Amino acid sequence: MAERVPGPRLGPGLGLARSLGLLAVLAASSTPVAMAAQPEPTDAGAPSPCPRQQAVRPAPPPPAALAPVPSALTSPAPVPGAAGPAAPGGGAADYRQAIRFTPWGPPLLPHWCVWIEPASGTGPQAWLESRWLSAVEQALASWTALLPITRVDEPERAHLQLLRRRPPRRSDASGRLRASHGRAELTVLEVQRQGGWRLEPSLRVLISPDQRQEAIQATALHELGHGFGLWGHSPDPGDAMAAVPGGRPVLQLTARDRATLDWLRRHPTPFGQPLGTSPAAGADRRP
Protein backbone atom coordinates (compact mmCIF):
# COMPACT_ATOMS: atom_id res chain seq x y z
CA MET A 1 0.00 0.00 0.00
CA ALA A 2 1.37 3.41 -0.91
CA GLU A 3 2.50 5.80 1.80
CA ARG A 4 0.02 8.43 2.91
CA VAL A 5 0.68 12.02 3.81
CA PRO A 6 -0.73 12.68 7.32
CA GLY A 7 -3.94 14.67 7.26
CA PRO A 8 -6.34 16.15 9.78
CA ARG A 9 -7.29 13.37 12.17
CA LEU A 10 -10.19 12.80 14.51
CA GLY A 11 -9.82 9.88 16.87
CA PRO A 12 -12.50 8.72 19.27
CA GLY A 13 -11.47 5.63 21.15
CA LEU A 14 -12.71 3.52 24.00
CA GLY A 15 -11.23 3.99 27.42
CA LEU A 16 -12.21 1.62 30.18
CA ALA A 17 -14.22 -0.04 27.45
CA ARG A 18 -15.22 3.17 25.66
CA SER A 19 -14.03 6.75 26.11
CA LEU A 20 -14.69 9.50 23.56
CA GLY A 21 -11.85 11.76 22.46
CA LEU A 22 -11.45 13.93 19.36
CA LEU A 23 -8.14 15.20 18.04
CA ALA A 24 -7.80 17.37 14.93
CA VAL A 25 -4.31 18.15 13.69
CA LEU A 26 -3.79 20.21 10.56
CA ALA A 27 -1.14 19.04 8.12
CA ALA A 28 1.20 21.65 6.70
CA SER A 29 2.00 19.89 3.43
CA SER A 30 -0.41 19.52 0.54
CA THR A 31 1.89 17.56 -1.78
CA PRO A 32 0.01 14.62 -3.24
CA VAL A 33 1.47 11.13 -2.99
CA ALA A 34 1.17 9.48 -6.38
CA MET A 35 0.45 5.80 -6.89
CA ALA A 36 0.81 3.71 -9.99
CA ALA A 37 -2.54 3.63 -11.75
CA GLN A 38 -3.88 0.12 -12.36
CA PRO A 39 -6.84 -1.10 -14.41
CA GLU A 40 -10.06 -1.27 -12.44
CA PRO A 41 -12.16 -4.45 -12.51
CA THR A 42 -15.55 -4.04 -14.07
CA ASP A 43 -18.81 -5.89 -13.90
CA ALA A 44 -20.41 -6.02 -17.36
CA GLY A 45 -18.58 -2.83 -18.27
CA ALA A 46 -19.60 -0.87 -15.15
CA PRO A 47 -16.86 0.85 -13.13
CA SER A 48 -15.89 -0.64 -9.79
CA PRO A 49 -17.70 0.92 -6.80
CA CYS A 50 -14.37 0.73 -4.95
CA PRO A 51 -11.56 1.87 -7.26
CA ARG A 52 -7.98 2.01 -6.05
CA GLN A 53 -6.43 5.19 -4.75
CA GLN A 54 -4.20 6.87 -7.33
CA ALA A 55 -2.94 9.69 -5.09
CA VAL A 56 -3.71 11.19 -1.69
CA ARG A 57 -3.04 14.54 -0.03
CA PRO A 58 -4.14 16.27 3.19
CA ALA A 59 -7.43 18.12 3.01
CA PRO A 60 -6.94 21.89 3.35
CA PRO A 61 -8.99 23.73 5.98
CA PRO A 62 -12.61 24.22 4.93
CA PRO A 63 -13.91 27.72 4.14
CA ALA A 64 -14.43 29.88 7.22
CA ALA A 65 -18.12 30.05 6.36
CA LEU A 66 -18.46 26.29 6.88
CA ALA A 67 -16.79 25.93 10.28
CA PRO A 68 -13.73 27.11 12.20
CA VAL A 69 -10.84 24.65 12.24
CA PRO A 70 -9.07 24.30 15.60
CA SER A 71 -5.46 23.14 15.60
CA ALA A 72 -6.47 20.65 18.31
CA LEU A 73 -9.57 19.84 20.28
CA THR A 74 -10.61 17.29 22.83
CA SER A 75 -14.19 16.24 23.38
CA PRO A 76 -16.46 16.79 25.28
CA ALA A 77 -15.55 20.50 25.28
CA PRO A 78 -18.02 22.32 22.96
CA VAL A 79 -16.64 23.34 19.58
CA PRO A 80 -18.51 26.00 17.55
CA GLY A 81 -19.81 24.54 14.31
CA ALA A 82 -18.64 21.02 15.13
CA ALA A 83 -21.74 19.62 16.81
CA GLY A 84 -24.74 18.20 15.01
CA PRO A 85 -27.51 20.83 14.87
CA ALA A 86 -30.58 20.33 16.99
CA ALA A 87 -33.86 19.67 15.23
CA PRO A 88 -37.51 19.53 16.26
CA GLY A 89 -38.73 16.09 17.17
CA GLY A 90 -35.51 14.88 18.84
CA GLY A 91 -35.44 13.66 22.41
CA ALA A 92 -35.56 10.10 23.66
CA ALA A 93 -36.04 8.56 20.20
CA ASP A 94 -32.38 9.18 19.32
CA TYR A 95 -29.20 10.79 20.65
CA ARG A 96 -28.55 13.34 17.92
CA GLN A 97 -27.46 15.93 20.48
CA ALA A 98 -24.34 13.85 21.21
CA ILE A 99 -23.15 13.55 17.59
CA ARG A 100 -20.14 15.59 16.52
CA PHE A 101 -19.31 16.73 12.99
CA THR A 102 -15.87 17.32 11.55
CA PRO A 103 -15.01 20.91 10.56
CA TRP A 104 -15.89 19.86 6.98
CA GLY A 105 -19.27 18.48 7.98
CA PRO A 106 -20.52 14.95 8.78
CA PRO A 107 -18.05 12.31 7.47
CA LEU A 108 -20.53 10.36 5.36
CA LEU A 109 -20.17 8.62 2.01
CA PRO A 110 -22.76 7.49 -0.56
CA HIS A 111 -21.01 4.09 -0.67
CA TRP A 112 -18.54 2.63 1.83
CA CYS A 113 -15.68 0.30 0.91
CA VAL A 114 -14.37 -1.80 3.81
CA TRP A 115 -11.29 -4.00 4.11
CA ILE A 116 -11.02 -6.52 6.97
CA GLU A 117 -7.63 -7.89 7.98
CA PRO A 118 -7.75 -11.55 6.97
CA ALA A 119 -6.90 -14.50 9.19
CA SER A 120 -3.63 -16.23 8.36
CA GLY A 121 -5.14 -19.69 8.71
CA THR A 122 -1.93 -21.19 10.09
CA GLY A 123 0.03 -21.27 13.32
CA PRO A 124 -0.96 -21.44 16.97
CA GLN A 125 -2.98 -18.20 16.76
CA ALA A 126 -5.09 -19.35 13.80
CA TRP A 127 -8.16 -20.19 15.90
CA LEU A 128 -8.00 -16.81 17.65
CA GLU A 129 -7.74 -15.03 14.31
CA SER A 130 -10.66 -17.04 12.94
CA ARG A 131 -12.77 -16.23 16.01
CA TRP A 132 -11.96 -12.52 15.67
CA LEU A 133 -12.82 -12.55 11.97
CA SER A 134 -16.17 -14.22 12.58
CA ALA A 135 -17.08 -11.68 15.28
CA VAL A 136 -16.18 -8.57 13.28
CA GLU A 137 -17.96 -9.93 10.20
CA GLN A 138 -21.15 -10.28 12.24
CA ALA A 139 -20.75 -6.71 13.47
CA LEU A 140 -20.23 -5.42 9.93
CA ALA A 141 -23.33 -7.31 8.77
CA SER A 142 -25.45 -5.24 11.17
CA TRP A 143 -24.29 -2.02 9.50
CA THR A 144 -24.52 -3.50 6.00
CA ALA A 145 -28.25 -3.91 6.56
CA LEU A 146 -28.53 -0.10 6.85
CA LEU A 147 -25.74 1.28 4.64
CA PRO A 148 -24.39 0.64 1.13
CA ILE A 149 -21.17 -1.22 1.97
CA THR A 150 -18.84 -3.24 -0.25
CA ARG A 151 -16.19 -5.46 1.27
CA VAL A 152 -12.93 -5.29 -0.70
CA ASP A 153 -9.87 -7.52 -0.79
CA GLU A 154 -7.27 -4.75 -1.07
CA PRO A 155 -6.61 -1.97 1.48
CA GLU A 156 -6.01 0.52 -1.37
CA ARG A 157 -9.68 0.25 -2.31
CA ALA A 158 -11.03 0.84 1.19
CA HIS A 159 -12.31 3.92 2.99
CA LEU A 160 -12.31 1.94 6.24
CA GLN A 161 -9.79 -0.68 7.34
CA LEU A 162 -10.75 -3.06 10.16
CA LEU A 163 -7.58 -4.23 11.90
CA ARG A 164 -6.89 -7.06 14.35
CA ARG A 165 -4.85 -5.34 17.03
CA ARG A 166 -5.10 -3.84 20.49
CA PRO A 167 -5.10 -0.03 20.44
CA PRO A 168 -2.16 1.67 22.20
CA ARG A 169 -2.89 2.80 25.74
CA ARG A 170 -4.04 6.40 26.20
CA SER A 171 -3.94 8.89 29.04
CA ASP A 172 -7.27 9.74 30.67
CA ALA A 173 -8.25 13.12 32.12
CA SER A 174 -6.22 12.38 35.26
CA GLY A 175 -3.11 11.47 33.28
CA ARG A 176 -3.35 7.73 33.99
CA LEU A 177 -2.72 5.33 31.13
CA ARG A 178 -5.73 3.18 30.33
CA ALA A 179 -6.13 0.29 27.94
CA SER A 180 -9.03 -0.14 25.53
CA HIS A 181 -10.25 -2.94 23.33
CA GLY A 182 -11.25 -0.81 20.35
CA ARG A 183 -10.60 2.50 18.68
CA ALA A 184 -11.65 4.31 15.50
CA GLU A 185 -9.26 6.81 13.91
CA LEU A 186 -10.35 9.26 11.21
CA THR A 187 -8.06 11.15 8.83
CA VAL A 188 -9.56 13.63 6.36
CA LEU A 189 -7.92 13.39 2.93
CA GLU A 190 -8.32 14.47 -0.65
CA VAL A 191 -8.11 11.27 -2.69
CA GLN A 192 -7.75 10.70 -6.41
CA ARG A 193 -9.60 7.69 -7.82
CA GLN A 194 -10.20 7.01 -11.51
CA GLY A 195 -8.69 10.41 -12.34
CA GLY A 196 -10.99 12.48 -10.12
CA TRP A 197 -10.31 14.10 -6.74
CA ARG A 198 -12.75 13.85 -3.82
CA LEU A 199 -12.83 14.67 -0.14
CA GLU A 200 -12.85 11.39 1.79
CA PRO A 201 -12.82 10.12 5.35
CA SER A 202 -10.02 7.59 5.78
CA LEU A 203 -10.56 5.28 8.75
CA ARG A 204 -8.64 2.72 10.76
CA VAL A 205 -10.71 0.69 13.21
CA LEU A 206 -8.60 -1.26 15.69
CA ILE A 207 -10.28 -4.17 17.48
CA SER A 208 -8.38 -6.27 20.01
CA PRO A 209 -8.60 -10.07 19.61
CA ASP A 210 -7.97 -10.50 23.36
CA GLN A 211 -11.65 -10.64 24.30
CA ARG A 212 -14.48 -13.11 24.37
CA GLN A 213 -16.14 -13.50 20.97
CA GLU A 214 -19.29 -11.64 22.03
CA ALA A 215 -17.17 -8.80 23.39
CA ILE A 216 -15.23 -8.61 20.12
CA GLN A 217 -18.50 -8.36 18.19
CA ALA A 218 -19.90 -5.69 20.52
CA THR A 219 -16.68 -3.65 20.37
CA ALA A 220 -16.57 -3.87 16.58
CA LEU A 221 -20.25 -2.91 16.31
CA HIS A 222 -19.58 0.20 18.41
CA GLU A 223 -16.35 1.27 16.69
CA LEU A 224 -17.78 0.73 13.21
CA GLY A 225 -20.56 3.11 14.25
CA HIS A 226 -17.92 5.78 14.78
CA GLY A 227 -16.36 4.87 11.45
CA PHE A 228 -19.65 5.26 9.59
CA GLY A 229 -20.26 8.73 11.03
CA LEU A 230 -21.67 8.40 14.56
CA TRP A 231 -18.92 10.40 16.28
CA GLY A 232 -20.53 10.55 19.69
CA HIS A 233 -22.02 8.33 22.36
CA SER A 234 -25.50 7.43 23.53
CA PRO A 235 -26.30 7.96 27.23
CA ASP A 236 -28.33 4.71 27.21
CA PRO A 237 -26.22 1.63 28.13
CA GLY A 238 -28.57 -0.53 26.06
CA ASP A 239 -27.51 1.12 22.78
CA ALA A 240 -24.64 -0.15 20.65
CA MET A 241 -23.13 3.35 20.74
CA ALA A 242 -23.37 3.69 24.54
CA ALA A 243 -20.70 5.74 26.31
CA VAL A 244 -20.57 3.14 29.09
CA PRO A 245 -21.60 -0.40 28.19
CA GLY A 246 -24.09 -2.32 30.28
CA GLY A 247 -23.63 -5.69 31.91
CA ARG A 248 -24.18 -7.66 28.70
CA PRO A 249 -22.54 -7.06 25.29
CA VAL A 250 -24.82 -5.27 22.82
CA LEU A 251 -24.71 -7.33 19.62
CA GLN A 252 -27.42 -5.59 17.57
CA LEU A 253 -28.21 -1.99 16.73
CA THR A 254 -31.17 -0.62 18.66
CA ALA A 255 -34.01 1.53 17.38
CA ARG A 256 -32.23 4.56 18.85
CA ASP A 257 -28.99 3.68 17.05
CA ARG A 258 -30.86 3.33 13.76
CA ALA A 259 -32.86 6.53 14.30
CA THR A 260 -29.69 8.52 15.01
CA LEU A 261 -28.02 7.16 11.89
CA ASP A 262 -31.12 7.98 9.85
CA TRP A 263 -31.08 11.56 11.19
CA LEU A 264 -27.37 11.92 10.44
CA ARG A 265 -27.66 10.71 6.86
CA ARG A 266 -30.13 13.46 6.02
CA HIS A 267 -27.44 16.13 6.41
CA PRO A 268 -25.57 17.60 3.44
CA THR A 269 -21.88 16.71 3.32
CA PRO A 270 -18.92 17.48 1.03
CA PHE A 271 -17.44 14.01 1.62
CA GLY A 272 -17.52 11.81 -1.44
CA GLN A 273 -18.21 14.74 -3.76
CA PRO A 274 -15.87 15.92 -6.55
CA LEU A 275 -13.71 18.77 -5.30
CA GLY A 276 -15.08 22.20 -6.09
CA THR A 277 -18.74 21.18 -5.89
CA SER A 278 -21.29 22.03 -3.23
CA PRO A 279 -22.10 19.53 -0.47
CA ALA A 280 -24.69 16.99 -1.50
CA ALA A 281 -28.07 18.10 -0.20
CA GLY A 282 -30.06 15.55 1.73
CA ALA A 283 -27.38 12.93 2.23
CA ASP A 284 -29.90 10.21 3.01
CA ARG A 285 -28.58 7.48 0.74
CA ARG A 286 -30.28 4.20 1.49
CA PRO A 287 -29.13 1.01 -0.21
C-alpha positions in Angstrom: 0.0 0.0 0.0 1.4 3.4 -0.9 2.5 5.8 1.8 0.0 8.4 2.9 0.7 12.0 3.8 -0.7 12.7 7.3 -3.9 14.7 7.3 -6.3 16.2 9.8 -7.3 13.4 12.2 -10.2 12.8 14.5 -9.8 9.9 16.9 -12.5 8.7 19.3 -11.5 5.6 21.1 -12.7 3.5 24.0 -11.2 4.0 27.4 -12.2 1.6 30.2 -14.2 0.0 27.5 -15.2 3.2 25.7 -14.0 6.8 26.1 -14.7 9.5 23.6 -11.9 11.8 22.5 -11.5 13.9 19.4 -8.1 15.2 18.0 -7.8 17.4 14.9 -4.3 18.2 13.7 -3.8 20.2 10.6 -1.1 19.0 8.1 1.2 21.6 6.7 2.0 19.9 3.4 -0.4 19.5 0.5 1.9 17.6 -1.8 0.0 14.6 -3.2 1.5 11.1 -3.0 1.2 9.5 -6.4 0.4 5.8 -6.9 0.8 3.7 -10.0 -2.5 3.6 -11.8 -3.9 0.1 -12.4 -6.8 -1.1 -14.4 -10.1 -1.3 -12.4 -12.2 -4.4 -12.5 -15.6 -4.0 -14.1 -18.8 -5.9 -13.9 -20.4 -6.0 -17.4 -18.6 -2.8 -18.3 -19.6 -0.9 -15.1 -16.9 0.8 -13.1 -15.9 -0.6 -9.8 -17.7 0.9 -6.8 -14.4 0.7 -4.9 -11.6 1.9 -7.3 -8.0 2.0 -6.0 -6.4 5.2 -4.8 -4.2 6.9 -7.3 -2.9 9.7 -5.1 -3.7 11.2 -1.7 -3.0 14.5 0.0 -4.1 16.3 3.2 -7.4 18.1 3.0 -6.9 21.9 3.3 -9.0 23.7 6.0 -12.6 24.2 4.9 -13.9 27.7 4.1 -14.4 29.9 7.2 -18.1 30.0 6.4 -18.5 26.3 6.9 -16.8 25.9 10.3 -13.7 27.1 12.2 -10.8 24.6 12.2 -9.1 24.3 15.6 -5.5 23.1 15.6 -6.5 20.7 18.3 -9.6 19.8 20.3 -10.6 17.3 22.8 -14.2 16.2 23.4 -16.5 16.8 25.3 -15.5 20.5 25.3 -18.0 22.3 23.0 -16.6 23.3 19.6 -18.5 26.0 17.5 -19.8 24.5 14.3 -18.6 21.0 15.1 -21.7 19.6 16.8 -24.7 18.2 15.0 -27.5 20.8 14.9 -30.6 20.3 17.0 -33.9 19.7 15.2 -37.5 19.5 16.3 -38.7 16.1 17.2 -35.5 14.9 18.8 -35.4 13.7 22.4 -35.6 10.1 23.7 -36.0 8.6 20.2 -32.4 9.2 19.3 -29.2 10.8 20.7 -28.5 13.3 17.9 -27.5 15.9 20.5 -24.3 13.8 21.2 -23.1 13.6 17.6 -20.1 15.6 16.5 -19.3 16.7 13.0 -15.9 17.3 11.5 -15.0 20.9 10.6 -15.9 19.9 7.0 -19.3 18.5 8.0 -20.5 14.9 8.8 -18.0 12.3 7.5 -20.5 10.4 5.4 -20.2 8.6 2.0 -22.8 7.5 -0.6 -21.0 4.1 -0.7 -18.5 2.6 1.8 -15.7 0.3 0.9 -14.4 -1.8 3.8 -11.3 -4.0 4.1 -11.0 -6.5 7.0 -7.6 -7.9 8.0 -7.8 -11.6 7.0 -6.9 -14.5 9.2 -3.6 -16.2 8.4 -5.1 -19.7 8.7 -1.9 -21.2 10.1 0.0 -21.3 13.3 -1.0 -21.4 17.0 -3.0 -18.2 16.8 -5.1 -19.4 13.8 -8.2 -20.2 15.9 -8.0 -16.8 17.6 -7.7 -15.0 14.3 -10.7 -17.0 12.9 -12.8 -16.2 16.0 -12.0 -12.5 15.7 -12.8 -12.5 12.0 -16.2 -14.2 12.6 -17.1 -11.7 15.3 -16.2 -8.6 13.3 -18.0 -9.9 10.2 -21.1 -10.3 12.2 -20.8 -6.7 13.5 -20.2 -5.4 9.9 -23.3 -7.3 8.8 -25.5 -5.2 11.2 -24.3 -2.0 9.5 -24.5 -3.5 6.0 -28.3 -3.9 6.6 -28.5 -0.1 6.8 -25.7 1.3 4.6 -24.4 0.6 1.1 -21.2 -1.2 2.0 -18.8 -3.2 -0.3 -16.2 -5.5 1.3 -12.9 -5.3 -0.7 -9.9 -7.5 -0.8 -7.3 -4.7 -1.1 -6.6 -2.0 1.5 -6.0 0.5 -1.4 -9.7 0.3 -2.3 -11.0 0.8 1.2 -12.3 3.9 3.0 -12.3 1.9 6.2 -9.8 -0.7 7.3 -10.8 -3.1 10.2 -7.6 -4.2 11.9 -6.9 -7.1 14.3 -4.8 -5.3 17.0 -5.1 -3.8 20.5 -5.1 0.0 20.4 -2.2 1.7 22.2 -2.9 2.8 25.7 -4.0 6.4 26.2 -3.9 8.9 29.0 -7.3 9.7 30.7 -8.2 13.1 32.1 -6.2 12.4 35.3 -3.1 11.5 33.3 -3.4 7.7 34.0 -2.7 5.3 31.1 -5.7 3.2 30.3 -6.1 0.3 27.9 -9.0 -0.1 25.5 -10.3 -2.9 23.3 -11.3 -0.8 20.4 -10.6 2.5 18.7 -11.7 4.3 15.5 -9.3 6.8 13.9 -10.3 9.3 11.2 -8.1 11.2 8.8 -9.6 13.6 6.4 -7.9 13.4 2.9 -8.3 14.5 -0.7 -8.1 11.3 -2.7 -7.8 10.7 -6.4 -9.6 7.7 -7.8 -10.2 7.0 -11.5 -8.7 10.4 -12.3 -11.0 12.5 -10.1 -10.3 14.1 -6.7 -12.7 13.8 -3.8 -12.8 14.7 -0.1 -12.8 11.4 1.8 -12.8 10.1 5.3 -10.0 7.6 5.8 -10.6 5.3 8.7 -8.6 2.7 10.8 -10.7 0.7 13.2 -8.6 -1.3 15.7 -10.3 -4.2 17.5 -8.4 -6.3 20.0 -8.6 -10.1 19.6 -8.0 -10.5 23.4 -11.6 -10.6 24.3 -14.5 -13.1 24.4 -16.1 -13.5 21.0 -19.3 -11.6 22.0 -17.2 -8.8 23.4 -15.2 -8.6 20.1 -18.5 -8.4 18.2 -19.9 -5.7 20.5 -16.7 -3.6 20.4 -16.6 -3.9 16.6 -20.2 -2.9 16.3 -19.6 0.2 18.4 -16.4 1.3 16.7 -17.8 0.7 13.2 -20.6 3.1 14.2 -17.9 5.8 14.8 -16.4 4.9 11.5 -19.6 5.3 9.6 -20.3 8.7 11.0 -21.7 8.4 14.6 -18.9 10.4 16.3 -20.5 10.5 19.7 -22.0 8.3 22.4 -25.5 7.4 23.5 -26.3 8.0 27.2 -28.3 4.7 27.2 -26.2 1.6 28.1 -28.6 -0.5 26.1 -27.5 1.1 22.8 -24.6 -0.2 20.7 -23.1 3.3 20.7 -23.4 3.7 24.5 -20.7 5.7 26.3 -20.6 3.1 29.1 -21.6 -0.4 28.2 -24.1 -2.3 30.3 -23.6 -5.7 31.9 -24.2 -7.7 28.7 -22.5 -7.1 25.3 -24.8 -5.3 22.8 -24.7 -7.3 19.6 -27.4 -5.6 17.6 -28.2 -2.0 16.7 -31.2 -0.6 18.7 -34.0 1.5 17.4 -32.2 4.6 18.8 -29.0 3.7 17.1 -30.9 3.3 13.8 -32.9 6.5 14.3 -29.7 8.5 15.0 -28.0 7.2 11.9 -31.1 8.0 9.8 -31.1 11.6 11.2 -27.4 11.9 10.4 -27.7 10.7 6.9 -30.1 13.5 6.0 -27.4 16.1 6.4 -25.6 17.6 3.4 -21.9 16.7 3.3 -18.9 17.5 1.0 -17.4 14.0 1.6 -17.5 11.8 -1.4 -18.2 14.7 -3.8 -15.9 15.9 -6.5 -13.7 18.8 -5.3 -15.1 22.2 -6.1 -18.7 21.2 -5.9 -21.3 22.0 -3.2 -22.1 19.5 -0.5 -24.7 17.0 -1.5 -28.1 18.1 -0.2 -30.1 15.5 1.7 -27.4 12.9 2.2 -29.9 10.2 3.0 -28.6 7.5 0.7 -30.3 4.2 1.5 -29.1 1.0 -0.2 
